[in-house]
């Protein structure tokens, strides 16, 4: 009986660590976005100040980043942590 509790605790800890890793990865993605887009804006203003083309990569990457953030922070109901847990339980054939 105690081994089941230990296994359950380890599974929950593994899920928690995976969640923290996803959040960390998202924040690193945000930092990359800010640095690259800032660099593109500077290049844009120096090379062709009459046309602001840097908005296009900023918008494209920004939409992808927003979608990543929505899934990372469980704002998409069909892809949140509860959904993941249910799918894992379905595959294992038992409750976690």
C-alpha positions, 0 to 999 in steps of 0.5 A: 500500500505504501509503495502505491502512495510513493509511486503516486507522489513520484508521478505527481512530482514528475508532472510538476517538474515537467510543468515548471520546465515548460514554463521556464522554456516559455520564458526563454522563448519570450526573452529570445523574441524580445532580443531578436525583434529589438535587433530587427527593429534597429536594423529596420530603422537603420537600413530602411526607415521609410518602411517598417517591415519589422512588424511582420516578423514581430506579428508572426512570431508574436502570434506563435508565442501567444499560442505557446503561452496559452498552452503553457499556462493552461488557457486553452481548455482542451490542451490544459494539464487536466486534459493531459492527466486524463490522457495519461490515465487513459493510456495507463488504464488506471488513475494517477 
